[in-house]
Amino acid sequence: MTDWRSLWDAVVASDVSARDGLGWEFTSRTGEPAWAVFREDSGPFPVFSAARGHIMPSADDLAAMTHEAVADLLAAAGLADQHGWITENISAALLLASMSVESWEGVEWALESGPNDVATAWAEPDAARTPYAWLRAIGTDASAEVSVYQDDALFGLCFIPTVELRLPEFDSGSLRSRRGIPLVRGPINQVKVVYDTVVEGHHDAGLVSEVLLHGDRASTLLIAAEAYSRHEWHLFDESVVALTEPTTADSLAWIPERHRWRRTEGGR
């Protein structure tokens, strides 16, 4: 396999005046912006971001560029990744910024269930937030899956395929198949990944707790959380909660109280 350095240049910035944090900026040999990976440090925890430029490297080159940048930025922040899994997971999430999404599908969780796991309440079509067991973004030539992973008693967002996820043939209990889910579509221009290093007071490890996807005309925020009822939502729990209007996350009630972080809509 050809190394990405044979086609692309990289500038590793230790202090970027136009942005917060550290970053890697990738360009073509003629200087055209191709890809950028940054770590922003202006909030309570690091936020990683990836943004596409004017031209797009191959999928293999993008994966290698992103993995190397994320590994370097984690190490620069003193964030341990002994087994490399966090680097792989953050990188996989950031690579959604190279996708053009045609549709979304997944398995939705009920908001409330009665005896024998019979669903009694589902999110309304215009609900501020909807919980899913998993989601799949289907692109023109690729797809990406979002589920959850468990770290001790907490859950984060997982972008690394671990098992084959299939829509069930028949809906049952508190789960139902969904196609054509109205989340962000078209080119994903930027992705932001929250790596929460302060959850439960931990400062040397963290969870991928939220991911923000910016498109041309809309954005989607994904949060690792769970609906215990329509009015009780717990963070760091075992479903993927999708919000079609990311700004509403700041005004909604969460248990524990959610840390706010800065979002730059559509910008780098």
C-alpha positions in Angstrom: 0.0 0.0 0.0 1.3 3.4 -0.9 2.0 5.7 2.1 -0.3 8.8 2.1 2.8 11.0 2.4 3.7 10.2 -1.3 0.6 12.2 -2.3 -0.2 14.6 0.5 1.6 17.1 2.7 0.8 17.6 6.4 1.3 20.6 8.7 1.3 19.8 12.4 0.4 23.0 14.2 1.4 23.5 17.8 -0.4 26.8 18.0 -3.0 27.8 15.4 -4.0 31.4 15.7 -7.3 30.9 13.7 -8.5 28.0 15.9 -8.3 26.6 19.4 -6.1 23.6 20.1 -3.7 21.5 18.1 -4.2 20.1 14.7 -3.0 18.4 11.5 -3.8 20.1 8.2 -3.4 18.0 5.0 -3.0 19.5 1.6 -2.2 18.3 -1.9 1.3 18.9 -3.4 -0.1 22.1 -4.9 -1.4 23.4 -1.6 -5.1 22.6 -2.0 -6.8 21.9 1.4 -7.8 18.2 1.6 -8.5 17.3 5.2 -8.0 18.6 8.7 -8.0 17.0 12.1 -8.0 19.1 15.3 -8.3 18.9 19.0 -10.0 21.8 20.6 -9.3 22.5 24.3 -11.6 25.5 25.1 -14.2 23.5 27.0 -14.4 21.1 29.9 -12.9 18.3 27.8 -11.2 17.8 24.5 -13.3 17.9 21.3 -11.8 16.3 18.2 -12.9 17.5 14.8 -12.4 16.6 11.2 -13.3 18.7 8.2 -13.1 18.1 4.5 -11.2 20.4 2.1 -11.5 21.2 -1.6 -10.3 17.7 -2.7 -10.8 14.3 -1.1 -8.0 11.7 -0.6 -8.8 8.1 -1.1 -10.5 6.2 1.7 -7.3 4.3 2.6 -5.3 7.6 2.8 -8.0 9.3 4.8 -8.1 6.5 7.3 -4.3 6.5 7.7 -4.1 10.3 8.0 -6.9 10.4 10.6 -5.6 7.6 12.7 -2.1 9.1 12.8 -3.4 12.6 13.7 -5.8 11.3 16.4 -3.0 9.2 18.0 -0.7 12.2 18.0 -3.3 14.5 19.4 -4.3 12.1 22.2 -0.7 11.6 23.2 0.0 15.4 23.1 -2.9 15.8 25.7 -1.5 13.1 27.9 -4.5 10.9 27.3 -3.6 7.3 27.6 -4.7 4.8 24.9 -2.9 1.7 25.9 -4.7 -0.6 23.5 -5.4 1.8 20.6 -9.1 1.3 20.7 -10.0 4.9 21.6 -7.8 6.1 18.7 -9.6 3.8 16.4 -13.1 4.7 17.6 -12.5 8.5 17.5 -10.9 8.1 14.0 -13.9 6.1 12.7 -16.3 8.8 14.0 -14.3 11.6 12.3 -14.2 9.8 9.0 -18.0 10.4 8.7 -16.8 13.9 7.5 -15.8 12.2 4.2 -19.2 10.7 3.6 -22.2 11.8 1.5 -25.2 10.3 3.3 -28.2 9.2 1.2 -30.3 7.8 4.1 -30.4 6.5 7.6 -31.8 3.3 9.1 -31.7 1.7 12.5 -33.6 0.2 15.4 -35.5 2.6 17.6 -36.1 2.1 21.3 -39.5 2.9 22.9 -39.6 5.7 25.4 -41.7 3.7 27.8 -42.7 0.0 28.1 -45.2 -1.9 30.1 -45.4 -5.6 31.3 -43.7 -8.2 29.1 -41.6 -5.5 27.4 -44.6 -4.1 25.4 -44.0 -0.6 24.2 -46.4 2.0 25.5 -44.8 5.2 24.1 -42.7 6.1 21.2 -41.0 9.4 20.2 -43.2 11.6 18.1 -42.1 12.3 14.5 -41.1 15.9 15.6 -39.6 14.9 18.9 -36.6 16.8 20.1 -34.7 13.6 20.7 -35.2 9.9 19.8 -33.3 6.9 21.2 -32.0 4.1 19.0 -30.3 0.8 19.7 -28.1 1.5 16.7 -28.0 3.7 13.5 -26.6 3.2 10.1 -25.7 6.0 7.7 -25.9 4.8 4.1 -23.8 6.7 1.6 -23.2 6.6 -2.1 -20.3 4.2 -1.9 -20.0 3.4 1.9 -21.9 3.1 5.1 -21.1 3.8 8.7 -22.7 2.3 11.9 -23.2 3.9 15.3 -23.9 1.9 18.4 -22.7 2.0 22.0 -19.9 0.5 24.0 -19.6 -0.1 27.7 -16.7 1.1 29.9 -17.3 -0.1 33.5 -20.8 1.2 34.3 -20.9 3.8 31.6 -21.6 3.8 27.9 -20.2 5.8 25.0 -20.8 6.0 21.3 -19.1 3.2 19.2 -18.2 3.7 15.5 -16.3 0.4 15.1 -18.3 -2.5 13.7 -18.2 -5.3 16.2 -21.2 -7.5 15.2 -23.3 -7.6 12.0 -26.2 -5.2 12.6 -29.4 -6.2 10.7 -32.9 -4.8 10.8 -35.2 -7.4 12.3 -37.8 -8.9 10.0 -40.5 -8.3 12.6 -40.8 -5.6 15.2 -41.3 -6.8 18.8 -41.3 -5.5 22.3 -39.6 -2.2 22.9 -37.7 -2.1 19.5 -38.8 -1.3 16.0 -37.1 -1.0 12.7 -36.8 2.4 11.1 -35.8 3.3 7.5 -35.6 6.8 6.1 -34.8 8.3 9.5 -34.7 12.1 9.1 -31.2 12.9 10.1 -28.5 14.9 8.3 -28.1 14.0 4.6 -25.8 14.9 1.8 -22.2 15.7 2.2 -21.0 15.6 5.8 -18.6 18.6 5.9 -17.4 18.4 9.5 -17.6 16.1 12.4 -17.0 16.9 16.1 -16.3 14.2 18.6 -16.6 14.9 22.4 -14.1 12.9 24.4 -15.4 13.3 27.9 -12.5 13.0 30.3 -14.3 14.5 33.4 -17.1 12.0 33.7 -17.2 10.7 37.3 -14.2 12.8 38.0 -11.8 10.8 35.8 -9.1 12.9 34.2 -6.9 10.3 32.6 -9.4 8.4 30.6 -12.7 9.2 29.0 -15.7 8.3 26.8 -16.8 9.2 23.4 -20.1 10.7 24.7 -21.3 12.9 21.8 -20.7 13.3 18.1 -21.9 16.3 16.0 -22.4 15.9 12.2 -22.5 19.1 10.1 -24.1 19.0 6.6 -24.7 21.7 4.1 -28.2 22.6 5.3 -28.6 20.7 8.6 -26.8 19.1 11.5 -27.4 16.1 13.8 -26.2 15.5 17.3 -25.7 12.0 18.6 -25.5 11.4 22.4 -24.8 8.2 24.4 -27.9 8.3 26.6 -31.1 6.4 27.4 -34.8 7.3 27.9 -36.0 5.8 31.2 -39.3 7.4 30.4 -40.4 10.2 28.1 -39.4 12.7 30.8 -36.3 11.0 32.2 -33.1 10.8 30.1 -29.9 9.4 31.5 -26.5 10.3 29.9 -23.7 7.7 29.4 -26.3 5.0 29.0 -27.0 2.3 26.5 -28.7 3.8 23.4 -27.8 6.3 20.7 -30.0 9.4 21.1 -30.3 11.5 18.0 -31.2 15.2 17.9 -32.1 16.9 14.6 -31.6 20.3 16.2 -28.3 20.2 18.2 -28.9 23.5 20.0 -31.8 22.0 21.9 -29.5 19.6 23.8 -28.5 22.6 26.0 -32.1 23.3 27.1 -33.2 19.7 27.7 -33.1 18.0 31.1 -30.4 15.2 31.5 -29.3 13.0 34.4 -26.6 13.8 35.4 -26.5 17.4 34.3 -24.9 17.7 30.9 -21.7 19.6 30.4 -22.1 22.2 27.6 -19.4 22.6 25.0 -18.8 25.0 22.2 -20.2 24.2 18.8 -19.2 26.0 15.6 -22.0 25.4 13.1 -20.5 24.4 9.8 -17.2 26.0 10.5 -13.8 24.6 11.2 
